[in-house]
Amino acid sequence: MSSEDFIEINGTIEELLPATNFKVKLEDGRVISAYLSGNMRRNRIKLTVGDEVKMQISPYDLEKGRIVYRY
């Protein structure tokens, strides 16, 4: 899959989970689990509760996402 195949959506960090996983509340009100993308891990971008993020979600599994940007 290329990056154009993913759905991009904004959300807010609701809860911090172990192993750099997060619960994210999306713009439409759903809460899904998410993990950090490789670039964010490599550059040691820290996230806390309340941060606004941009996510990529696969159209095949709408319950998990990848955080790609922090606003």
Biotite code that builds the C-alpha atoms (Angstrom):
import biotite.structure as struc

atoms = struc.array([
    struc.Atom([0.000, 0.000, 0.000], chain_id="A", res_id=1, res_name="MET", atom_name="CA", element="C"),
    struc.Atom([1.181, 3.503, -0.739], chain_id="A", res_id=2, res_name="SER", atom_name="CA", element="C"),
    struc.Atom([0.467, 6.501, 1.476], chain_id="A", res_id=3, res_name="SER", atom_name="CA", element="C"),
    struc.Atom([-2.382, 7.533, -0.855], chain_id="A", res_id=4, res_name="GLU", atom_name="CA", element="C"),
    struc.Atom([-4.283, 4.347, 0.044], chain_id="A", res_id=5, res_name="ASP", atom_name="CA", element="C"),
    struc.Atom([-4.766, 5.407, 3.682], chain_id="A", res_id=6, res_name="PHE", atom_name="CA", element="C"),
    struc.Atom([-7.530, 7.545, 5.144], chain_id="A", res_id=7, res_name="ILE", atom_name="CA", element="C"),
    struc.Atom([-6.091, 10.635, 6.857], chain_id="A", res_id=8, res_name="GLU", atom_name="CA", element="C"),
    struc.Atom([-8.033, 11.999, 9.833], chain_id="A", res_id=9, res_name="ILE", atom_name="CA", element="C"),
    struc.Atom([-7.342, 14.269, 12.795], chain_id="A", res_id=10, res_name="ASN", atom_name="CA", element="C"),
    struc.Atom([-7.841, 13.327, 16.424], chain_id="A", res_id=11, res_name="GLY", atom_name="CA", element="C"),
    struc.Atom([-6.937, 14.020, 20.035], chain_id="A", res_id=12, res_name="THR", atom_name="CA", element="C"),
    struc.Atom([-4.899, 11.789, 22.369], chain_id="A", res_id=13, res_name="ILE", atom_name="CA", element="C"),
    struc.Atom([-7.243, 10.473, 25.088], chain_id="A", res_id=14, res_name="GLU", atom_name="CA", element="C"),
    struc.Atom([-5.108, 7.906, 26.917], chain_id="A", res_id=15, res_name="GLU", atom_name="CA", element="C"),
    struc.Atom([-1.486, 6.724, 26.990], chain_id="A", res_id=16, res_name="LEU", atom_name="CA", element="C"),
    struc.Atom([-0.954, 2.953, 26.808], chain_id="A", res_id=17, res_name="LEU", atom_name="CA", element="C"),
    struc.Atom([2.232, 0.857, 27.183], chain_id="A", res_id=18, res_name="PRO", atom_name="CA", element="C"),
    struc.Atom([4.655, 0.386, 24.265], chain_id="A", res_id=19, res_name="ALA", atom_name="CA", element="C"),
    struc.Atom([3.908, 3.798, 22.682], chain_id="A", res_id=20, res_name="THR", atom_name="CA", element="C"),
    struc.Atom([0.279, 2.935, 21.982], chain_id="A", res_id=21, res_name="ASN", atom_name="CA", element="C"),
    struc.Atom([-2.499, 5.456, 22.434], chain_id="A", res_id=22, res_name="PHE", atom_name="CA", element="C"),
    struc.Atom([-6.276, 5.784, 22.549], chain_id="A", res_id=23, res_name="LYS", atom_name="CA", element="C"),
    struc.Atom([-7.246, 8.556, 20.129], chain_id="A", res_id=24, res_name="VAL", atom_name="CA", element="C"),
    struc.Atom([-10.622, 10.283, 19.843], chain_id="A", res_id=25, res_name="LYS", atom_name="CA", element="C"),
    struc.Atom([-11.310, 11.087, 16.197], chain_id="A", res_id=26, res_name="LEU", atom_name="CA", element="C"),
    struc.Atom([-13.132, 14.136, 14.828], chain_id="A", res_id=27, res_name="GLU", atom_name="CA", element="C"),
    struc.Atom([-16.288, 12.074, 14.333], chain_id="A", res_id=28, res_name="ASP", atom_name="CA", element="C"),
    struc.Atom([-16.359, 10.946, 17.991], chain_id="A", res_id=29, res_name="GLY", atom_name="CA", element="C"),
    struc.Atom([-15.025, 7.396, 17.611], chain_id="A", res_id=30, res_name="ARG", atom_name="CA", element="C"),
    struc.Atom([-12.173, 6.221, 19.868], chain_id="A", res_id=31, res_name="VAL", atom_name="CA", element="C"),
    struc.Atom([-9.565, 3.945, 18.263], chain_id="A", res_id=32, res_name="ILE", atom_name="CA", element="C"),
    struc.Atom([-6.149, 2.589, 19.204], chain_id="A", res_id=33, res_name="SER", atom_name="CA", element="C"),
    struc.Atom([-3.073, 4.009, 17.499], chain_id="A", res_id=34, res_name="ALA", atom_name="CA", element="C"),
    struc.Atom([0.697, 3.646, 17.440], chain_id="A", res_id=35, res_name="TYR", atom_name="CA", element="C"),
    struc.Atom([3.564, 5.972, 16.496], chain_id="A", res_id=36, res_name="LEU", atom_name="CA", element="C"),
    struc.Atom([4.962, 5.941, 12.976], chain_id="A", res_id=37, res_name="SER", atom_name="CA", element="C"),
    struc.Atom([8.628, 5.114, 12.442], chain_id="A", res_id=38, res_name="GLY", atom_name="CA", element="C"),
    struc.Atom([9.697, 8.717, 11.811], chain_id="A", res_id=39, res_name="ASN", atom_name="CA", element="C"),
    struc.Atom([8.095, 9.897, 15.040], chain_id="A", res_id=40, res_name="MET", atom_name="CA", element="C"),
    struc.Atom([9.870, 7.142, 16.990], chain_id="A", res_id=41, res_name="ARG", atom_name="CA", element="C"),
    struc.Atom([13.197, 7.870, 15.286], chain_id="A", res_id=42, res_name="ARG", atom_name="CA", element="C"),
    struc.Atom([12.955, 11.608, 16.031], chain_id="A", res_id=43, res_name="ASN", atom_name="CA", element="C"),
    struc.Atom([11.725, 10.946, 19.590], chain_id="A", res_id=44, res_name="ARG", atom_name="CA", element="C"),
    struc.Atom([8.536, 12.982, 19.283], chain_id="A", res_id=45, res_name="ILE", atom_name="CA", element="C"),
    struc.Atom([6.751, 12.906, 22.654], chain_id="A", res_id=46, res_name="LYS", atom_name="CA", element="C"),
    struc.Atom([2.961, 12.849, 22.912], chain_id="A", res_id=47, res_name="LEU", atom_name="CA", element="C"),
    struc.Atom([0.789, 13.616, 25.934], chain_id="A", res_id=48, res_name="THR", atom_name="CA", element="C"),
    struc.Atom([-2.925, 13.556, 26.669], chain_id="A", res_id=49, res_name="VAL", atom_name="CA", element="C"),
    struc.Atom([-4.714, 16.348, 24.802], chain_id="A", res_id=50, res_name="GLY", atom_name="CA", element="C"),
    struc.Atom([-2.275, 16.605, 21.864], chain_id="A", res_id=51, res_name="ASP", atom_name="CA", element="C"),
    struc.Atom([-3.843, 17.082, 18.415], chain_id="A", res_id=52, res_name="GLU", atom_name="CA", element="C"),
    struc.Atom([-2.520, 14.529, 15.901], chain_id="A", res_id=53, res_name="VAL", atom_name="CA", element="C"),
    struc.Atom([-2.923, 13.531, 12.244], chain_id="A", res_id=54, res_name="LYS", atom_name="CA", element="C"),
    struc.Atom([-3.456, 9.808, 11.680], chain_id="A", res_id=55, res_name="MET", atom_name="CA", element="C"),
    struc.Atom([-3.512, 7.347, 8.827], chain_id="A", res_id=56, res_name="GLN", atom_name="CA", element="C"),
    struc.Atom([-6.101, 4.569, 8.947], chain_id="A", res_id=57, res_name="ILE", atom_name="CA", element="C"),
    struc.Atom([-6.228, 1.580, 6.632], chain_id="A", res_id=58, res_name="SER", atom_name="CA", element="C"),
    struc.Atom([-9.566, 1.188, 4.842], chain_id="A", res_id=59, res_name="PRO", atom_name="CA", element="C"),
    struc.Atom([-9.446, -2.529, 5.734], chain_id="A", res_id=60, res_name="TYR", atom_name="CA", element="C"),
    struc.Atom([-9.226, -2.042, 9.540], chain_id="A", res_id=61, res_name="ASP", atom_name="CA", element="C"),
    struc.Atom([-10.907, 1.093, 10.836], chain_id="A", res_id=62, res_name="LEU", atom_name="CA", element="C"),
    struc.Atom([-10.168, 0.294, 14.509], chain_id="A", res_id=63, res_name="GLU", atom_name="CA", element="C"),
    struc.Atom([-6.380, 0.872, 14.394], chain_id="A", res_id=64, res_name="LYS", atom_name="CA", element="C"),
    struc.Atom([-4.335, 3.770, 13.144], chain_id="A", res_id=65, res_name="GLY", atom_name="CA", element="C"),
    struc.Atom([-0.828, 5.174, 12.779], chain_id="A", res_id=66, res_name="ARG", atom_name="CA", element="C"),
    struc.Atom([0.030, 8.610, 14.164], chain_id="A", res_id=67, res_name="ILE", atom_name="CA", element="C"),
    struc.Atom([2.088, 10.508, 11.590], chain_id="A", res_id=68, res_name="VAL", atom_name="CA", element="C"),
    struc.Atom([2.065, 14.134, 12.796], chain_id="A", res_id=69, res_name="TYR", atom_name="CA", element="C"),
    struc.Atom([1.586, 16.156, 16.004], chain_id="A", res_id=70, res_name="ARG", atom_name="CA", element="C"),
    struc.Atom([0.162, 19.680, 15.710], chain_id="A", res_id=71, res_name="TYR", atom_name="CA", element="C"),
])
